[in-house]
Amino acid sequence: MSNTATALKAIPEVSVSHTASPMKIVVVGHVDHGKSTLVGRILNETGALPEGKVEYLREVCDKRGMPFEWAFVMDALQAERDQGITIDTAQIRFKTEARPYVIIDAPGHKEFLKNMVSGAASAEAAVLVIDAHEGVQEQSRRHGYLLHLLGLRQIAVAVNKMDLVNFSESRFEEVKAEIVAYLNSIGVEPTYVVPVAARSGANIATKSVETPWYQGPSVLGALDMFEPAKPATDLALRFPVQDVYKFDERRIIAGRIESGRLKVGDTLVFAPSGKMAKVATIETWGNVAAAVSAGAGQSVGITLDEQIFVERGNVASLEHHVPHQSHDLKARVFWLGRGPLKVGSRYKLKLATAEHVVDVVAIERVIDVEDLANHQGTEVARNAVAEVVFRGKSPIAHDSFIDNPRLGRFVLVEGYDIVGGGVIAEASSEDARNRSTHVTEVPHKVDAETRSIANGHRGGVVWLTGLSGAGKSTIAMEVERQLFLKGWQVTVLDGDNVRTGLCGDLGFSDADRAENIRRVGEVAHLFADAGMVVVTSFISPFRADREKVRAINPDAFHEVHVATGLNECERRDPKGLYKKARSGEISYFTGVSSAYEAPALPELTLATEGKSVDESVADLLRYIDKAFSLSAREQANGWGL
Amino acid sequence: MNDLDALESQSIYILREAFNRLDKIAMLWSIGKDSNVMLWLARKAFFGHVPFPVLHVDTHNKIPEMIEFRDRVAKEWNLPLIVGENTEALAAGMGPHKGRVECCTALKTEGLKALLAQHGFTGVIAGIRRDEEGTRAKERVFSPRNQSAEWDFKDQPPEFWDQFKTDFAPGTHLRIHPLLAWSELDVWRYIERENIPMVDLYFAKNGRRYRSLGCAPCTGSVASTASTVAEIIEELETTKISERSGRAQDKESEDAFERLRAGGYM
């Protein structure tokens, strides 16, 4: 080391201290399997209970005329004691010789799953409690699955109530085999499976003489063997902006470094703008020396060397390790809402400090946590887990959960409530190389006005949507013919036709349907820009997809709902598709096995039932004439008359 | 990061979230050790500024030293202090002789509610900790209350990954708890590290000191010889006496504290 090394010296993050942060352990499992009792016991065995607490609880139990209940240590609420269940998660500390802990008691009842998730999400490791007598139950599996989904990789299993099965080794082995098989199938290797009798304290702090056949550690021994979480300092820098303050003439960008490190002089790139600036200072207050570097977990404030526009939700990173950015997110979601999550529904997605409006474009599978079977569905019920594709109105900066959990997880808000959470299964970028950086729009030399004057009408998109068999193509083709005969520039984009070429690579899953509509929408607008009236004929079942097409150029988009009821469409069945769908030959079929979302506010509704095709065609032609024709005055002005 | 750094950073994050997400917030200042630490954390979070009012609900029963400390520190730190009280109840002679739970409800809970309503605060920051007491252990960091400030502990919003509930229907408001994860020992270790001023009552005189400060009639001192912060830390490392053991209002019935809190008490 030369003398110059003293110029910039990072202040060590770890000041001299012998205190480790407590390890957070969540205790989960099926209702009545003895979680709270286990926790009460652990607290007692480790001397964590204040003086007089046990005596006090003994009095409470006596008053109620019941035997002493260890669970009352955690179940502080009257309602919990009355019903003998844990309603909400609680956190209490204890210490072993190895280290301090925070124990998080989580409720087992299915209706309190949101509380269990709240407890489990902040834990580093878990104890899954299973009743030796009852064996593995629904919530044992659900909790196991959710722990894994939440990113917990260290799980010990306590097979409780061994006293009720006479400390039988064979019963223990049975239960152990069952839970290990399940955990293995979701990719979890439990660290230890411990036979326990929480009520009497067997194998909680010390090894019990009642299980001479058991060679492993006690519950506390198993906890002490968990590895502390690795600091996120090793990951790429992610600094989500929490707020921007203007104090004392400084513009301070405040936030918590979620991962990685930053130092004075680093060039930061802010997503989504891509704007860059250098870190000028790291601001501090109080009797601390000015810092030149800060790392994961620290709540800091920085100033930049240039006054670029930065706001809450932006994510700063270093140039060569930027997060992914895309409109679409493929995620694994646990749903806690009272009503189901549905394709087409809109939610607020909160990821780090950013908030995005997203639509559910597809539910790829609903996972049955009982048997891990996959189901198709257009809805996710409360407490279920599913793989879902969301689409944002603007690009979302993110990482995959595996790469960087801090930027790979989110919650969903509906109305005023947090209704679910999720982890990002795959990070995807709408590849920057294809997308933006080297693309520059080249202006046409013929503008839209000139084209419309030459044609006598404007260009635009007439988007027909409706169920299969509603009459879209029939109407579209006749309208095209009649407009053509009037001398208009017109064409029809029809579902089956584009699927033979442009969209030949796509199937009929919700995601593929969304992509199909996206492409058609872009093509339709290209034609419209060229001055043509483009009539499209696509079922286009999802409102969100149609709204995206509208958003390309809202002035030129006209949504027409060909509103024919399902019964009537099925009666007509012009291509025999309903018959095939009903027999199961076609697996995704709108109206039968896939959703259709009618437009909320279409520019025109064509109710075809009880009308001839000619009448519907005439209605649409009247609309097009009104919306697209130039007035005599416009024409005259256009020709300079 | 050591454990105090981690707690500090998390509390600053919470304070900044509250400041950013809510329209009109205030911080409760009971002048006890926890809220003094919380105030210190706010000054760290906002680089020496406290960008919201600091509220003190005066029951007229506080220990005089506390009020002196309040007025001195408010001046030194240039705090936007608002003092409120339940004038009506005080005029009607409310006091612990009418029942401790009743007195707390009238002078603290109702006094606070009136203050919140008067200023239209949508959120109040309070320095409660999970380790103080069982119902507080169940609290959320951002805890919604209904129009009457009641806490529905049976149906709390999910809260994970620091994604707090910050959207709520008009009329409801939030309690924000930046110190929820701290323990009593953490608080004192942080006071020592940061050299935060404290009311003298915490330090032993004649073999007794206060561990938790409240109203004079309902707060007892405990036997202790700890007369410096370092000695308090040493004492807490070994004690098995619960912190609120000096608080009489908790002990009126098995669920006295739960009822107080459900009704809007801190």
Interface residues (C-beta under 8 A of the other chain):
Chain A: E13 V14 S15 S17 T19 A20 S21 P22 G47 L49 P50 E51 G52 K53 V60 K63 M74 A76 L77 Q78 A79 I87 D88 T89 A90 Q91 I92 R93 P100 V102 K114 N115 V117 S118 A120 A121 S122 L150 P231 Q242 D243 Y245 F247 D248 I252 A254 R256 E283 W285 G286 N287 G295 G297 Q298 S299 G301 R312 L336 K348 K350 R409 F410 V411 V413 G415 Y416 D417 I418 G421
Chain B: M1 N2 D3 L4 D5 A6 E8 S9 Q10 I12 Y13 R16 E17 F19 N20 R43 K44 A45 F46 F47 G48 H49 R130 D131 E133 G134 T135 A137 K138 R140 F153 K154 Q156 P157 P158 E159 F160 W161 Q163 K165 D167 F168 A169 A181 S183 R189 E194 N195 K240 I241 S242 S245 E254 D255 E258
